[in-house]
Amino acid sequence: MVGGARVDPELEAFWSRLGFVLLQGYGLTETSPVVTVNHPFSARLGSIGKPMSGQEVRINPDGEILVRGENVATEYLAGGIESPILHEDGWFHTGDLGSMDEEGRLYYKGRKKDLIVTSDGLNVYPDDVESVLNRLSGIRESTVVASTHSG
């Protein structure tokens, strides 16, 4: 069972080849905490599971994962001041990007704030680029960041 961070697809595939089922889940502190989890008999590589009972998950048009349910906190308390965290429609905007397959399984794409949009409007997910770079000979670990520097 894995939670707290995305599992690299190559690592998940490695364990799968050895005969282990690696079950991923997804959640945030604000969602008390589990939102989705893979079932041992219907897990899919790369998926972080289906929504747990009593929760709704949808993907916003911009790709952001939205969560709604009784498990979601309604506000933050900081310095004695309460700040609402739910949008007026009752959905919690996670700040994470994802997609869902036709069977309702959630797939994590990265953090919304990390998404790089090129001048041509192309969405670049740093995690995807880093995964490819890290497979190259001579590269142990990489980080992709946006830059406005040209030339």
N, C-alpha and C positions, 0 to 999 in steps of 0.2 A: 504494500500500500504506500503510495507516494502522494504527498501534498506539500504545499509551501513554495514550490518552485517547479517550473516546467522541466520535464525530463527530456534530454536530448534524444531525438528520434533514433539515432544510431545506438545509443545505450539501451533504449527500449528494445530495439531489434536484436541486439546482442543477447539480452536476457531471454527474449522469446525463442531464439535459436537454441538456447540451452534448456528449453522446456518450462521456463518460469512465466507466469502471467503477472505482468507488472500492472497493477491497478492504480490509475491516477484519479485524483479528485481535484476539485476547484472550489475555492471560497475565499472570503475576505473576513476580516474582523467584524466589519459592519453587517455581515450576513450570518453571523452566529455559528460557526464559520462556514460549514459545508453547504455548497449550492448544488454541485454535480459530482457524481462518482461513477466509475465503471463497475458493472456487475461482472463477477468472475467468469460467468458463462456466456457473456456477450460483449466483452471488451474488444475494442478496435485499436490497432496501433495508432498512436498520435492523438487519440481522443482523450478528453478529460471527463468523459462520462455524460450521463443523462441527468436532468434535474431530479432532485429528490422530491418526495411527496410534499405537497403543499407549497411548492415554489414554481414560479414561472420564470423562464429565461427567454429572451429574444435578442436579436441582433438589430441594432439601430441602423438606419440607412448608411451612416458613416462607418459602420463596422464595429461600433462599441457594444460590449456585452452589457445588457440591462437585466436587472433582477428585481422581482417583486414577490412578496410573501410575508407572512407573519414573523418570519425569522429575521427580517431586515430591520436594523435600527432606524429610528426616525430622525435622530439629531445627534450632533456632537456636543460635548460639554467641555469647553476650554476656558480657563480663567473665570469660571463662574458664569459664562455666557453660553446660552444654548443656540446652536446654529442648525437649521434643518438640513438634512442631506437627501431627502426624497424630492424629486421633481413634482410639480403639481399634479401629474398624472399617476403618481404613486410608484414610479419606477426609480430604482437606485442605479445611477450611472457609475459603473465600476472603474472607468478609465482604462479598461483592458479591451483589446481588440480580439475578435474571434469570428468563427463561422459555425454553422450547424449543418449537419448532413440531413438527408431525407428521413432518417430514423430518429432525429432529435438529439444526436450526439454532438457535444460541444467540442470545438477545436480552438486552442489558444494560439493567437497570432503575435501577441506582444502588447506593449503599453501604448496607448493612444498618443501620449506625449512624445514617444520615441519614433513614431511613424515619420518617415521622410517623404515629402511630396516634392518631386522634381519640378523644374520649370515647365516641363511638358505635361504635368499633371499625373505622372506615374507614381503610384504608391510603392514605396520601398520599405520592407520590413527588415530592420537591421539583423534580427535573429536569423532570418533566412540567408542573408548574405554571409553572416559570420559562420553559419553552419557549412557553407560551401568553402569558404576560405580556410576553415580549420581542417578540412580534409586534404589540403594541399601539402605536399612534402615541404618541410622546412618551416611550416607555421604551426606553432603549438596552440596558440589562442589569439583571437583577433577581436577587435571592437570596431564597429562601424558607427560613425557619427556624421551628422550633416555639417556642411561647411558652406559659407557664402563666398569664400575665397575662390577666385577663378584665375587660371593662368598658371 
